[in-house]
């Protein structure tokens, strides 16, 4: 029996997803390195007096702030010694949508899959950078705390906006970005499925 396009596509996604996930995890440094570099540039541009550097240590994100603890135990900037406040983050939480995006593209019948993978990666990069940027900013605002808030002159509503952007970047964008990017790159395929989708929804 000839498979319908929707069934073939869904089967392809199920087959490619484990492979994409394995490549994403094993090759984490490949996609995390440019993402970390871009985010560090944004942080240095936005908060040069607060962030010393943002580096990738294997699959761990390391943030070195320009804050330290003085003799009275208060957080100060610049630090009074070489003992800087540093933080470790898991950068994979910003990129876990990448395997799904690649699986969707690979499962779609198309003659330009490699071109789509490149375009999808370029579109995805600033979205992931948004997530990483506000995750680091959340650490500065609430883990470094008052010292950073006063240094930057942040108001209560600014902190609320940063917290909201952090939630969007870690919970919402990683879920919807793969679908939106894939749909934008495969409008022809979606239109070819429209009659079948209409019949399915009618039942």
Secondary structure, 3 states (H helix, E strand, C coil): CCCCHHHHHHHHHHHHHHHHHHHHHHCHHHHHHHHHHHHHHHHHHHCCCCEEEEEEECCEEEEEEEEEECCCCCEECCCCCCCEEEEEECHHHHCCCHHHHHHHHHHCCCCCHHHHHHHHHHHHHHHHHHHHHHHHHHHHHHHHCHHHHHHHCCCHHHHHHHHHHHHHHHHHHHHHHHHHHHHHHCHHHHHHHHHHHHHHHHC
